[in-house]
Amino acid sequence: MPMLELDHLVVAAPTLADGVAWCEAVLGVTPAAGGRHALMSTHNRLLRLDGETWPRAYLEIIAIDPEAPPPGRARWFDLDDECLQSRLREYGPQLVHWVARTPDLEAALAERARAGHDGGRILAASRETPNGLLRWRIAVRHDGARDLPLPTLIEWGAVHPWDALPAAGVALVGFEAGAEGLVASLQCPAGLVTLRCLS
């Protein structure tokens, strides 16, 4: 099977402003500028994660973009799920998923299919950044659903977003994805913070 590496953690927020406020209050840092995803009518902010165990990993804070037209398909990471949105409105931003990068997306999807899992179909995506256009390919199910604890699979183009992110003083010191969900431990300016996502 092609090598899979943790690429990024996904924190969903009811609004992007809520996500920024959560990051500042819980982690003690302000996330860097992200951009808009025309493909999914979402937008994001990013936070670089340091640490030797999961190199070039980052945290993505993502929300539905209220200024974008409906995408004409289900958004990724269950963002159209009303139960998830209700939880976000009641409890605030939370860890909802993770994304793993692979150098061979087709082979990784075929391996997942052999194991009996629907990894989705490959979509080409991009977003503008202050440093130029980012391009990637990502596997998304037709219903946008997550398949926890399995990650969404991504294959980056020539540029990876981590390379342009400023150091934020946040290190990923623990990560587990198992039957009970996801657990990520971050050493931050605010101290040691544990984020959890139940399956």
N, C-alpha and C positions, 0 to 999 in steps of 0.2 A: 504493500500500500504506500502511496506517496507520503512523504513526511508531512505531518501536520504540526504547526506551532501556534500557540496562543497569539492571536493578533491583537484583539482588543476586547475589553469588557463593555457591555452596553447598558447604560443607565437611561431608562425612559423617564420623561418628565411631562407633566400636564401642559406646560409651556416651557419654551427655552429659557425665559427669564426665571421661572421657578427652578430650573435645573442649575442655572448659574448661582442663584441664591443658596441652593442646597450645597453646592460644591464649596462655596465660601464658608458656609456655616459648619458643615460636617468635616470637610477635609482641610479647611484653612487656606485654600488657594483659589485663585480665579482661573477658570479654564481659558485656554487660548481660543482665538477665533476659529470657526469651522467654515461652514458654508451651506449652500442649499442643494438638495438632491431633486432635480427636476423629475427624475424617473419615478420618485415615490412621494413627492410633495411633502418632504420632511426637511428639517434643518438641524444643525448640530454645533456643539462646541467640543473641544478636545483637550485632553490632559495627558502629557507625557508621563509614562511610568518607567522608572529606572530599576535596575536589578539584573544580576547575571543569569538567573534561572530562566527568566522569560524575556529575552532581549527584544528590543524594539516593540514592546507592547505599549498600548495606550488605553485610556478610558474615553469612551464616547458618551456624551450626553445628547440625547436625541428627542425630538418632539415633532408633532405634526406642525407643518408650516401653515399658519392661518391665512397667509397672503397668496398661497399657491392654489391653483385650481385642483380639483380632485384628480387623482392620478389615473383613474379608469381601471384600476386593479387593486387588489388588497396590498396594503403597505406591509413592509417587512417588520419583523419582530413583534407581530401581534398588535401593532399600534392601532388597528381598527377595532380591536376587541373591546366591547363596552365594559366587560368585567375588569379588564386591565385598566382602562381609562378611569373607571370609577374608583379603583384602588389608588391610582395616582392622585386623583383629586382629593381623596380622603386622607391619604397617608403621606403624600409627597413623592418626589422622585425615588426610584429604587432600581437596584440591579435586576435586569430581566433576562439577560442572555449573554452569550459570548460568541466570538467569531474566531475561527482558526484559518490561518493562511496555508496555502499549499502551492507548490510550483506546477502542479498538474491537476487542474480542477476536474477535467473529464475523468481521469483515472480515480480520483478520490470519490467522485459521485458514483462511479460504477461499483467501487468497493462497498459503499454504503448501501446501494441497491441490492447487492448480493447478500448483505446482512439483513435485508428485509425492511429497510428504512427509506422513506421518501425524502431525498435530499433536495428536491426541487429542480427547477430548470435554470440553466445559466442565462443570466442577463448581463448586458454591458452597461456600466454606469460611469458617471463622471461628476465632478464638481469643480467649480472655479475656486482658487485659493489666491492669497496675496503673492504666492510664489509660482503661480501658473496652474495649469489644468492637471487634476489628478484623474487617472483612469484605472478602472478595475473591472474584473468580472466576478460575479457573485451568484450563488445558487439560492433561489428563493422559491418556496412552495407557492402554488397557485392561490392558496388561501392565506398566505402570509404567516402561517403558524410556525411557532418555534417547535423544535423536536427535542426538548430538554430530556436528559442532560447533554445531548449531542449538540455540537456547535453548528452555526451557519458557516459555510465554506466560502473562502474568498481567494482570488488570485490577483495580485497587484500587477500593474503595468511597470514601467521603468522607474517610477518614483513612489516611495512609501511615505505616508504622512508623518511618521515618527521623526524622520530626518529633519523636518523643518520646525518641529515643535520646540519651544523653549523649555529648558530644565525647570521643573516646578518644585523640586524637593520632595517628590512623592515616589516611594519605592513599592513595588509589588513584592511582598515577602511571603505570600502564601496564596495558593489557588487550588481548589478541588472542584471537580465536576463529577457527580455520582448520582446514585439512585435518590438521594435525599435533596438534590438540587445543586446549586452553585454556592461556593464560599470563597470570597476573595479578601485577603488581609493586606491593608495598605499602611505603610509607615509614612505619616504625613506631618506637616507643621502642627496640626491639631493633635497629634499623637497617633497611636495605633488604632485604626478603624477597620472593623470587619463588616463587609457587605454580604448579604445573603439573598438568595433567590430560591424559593421552594419549587420543586418540580410540580 
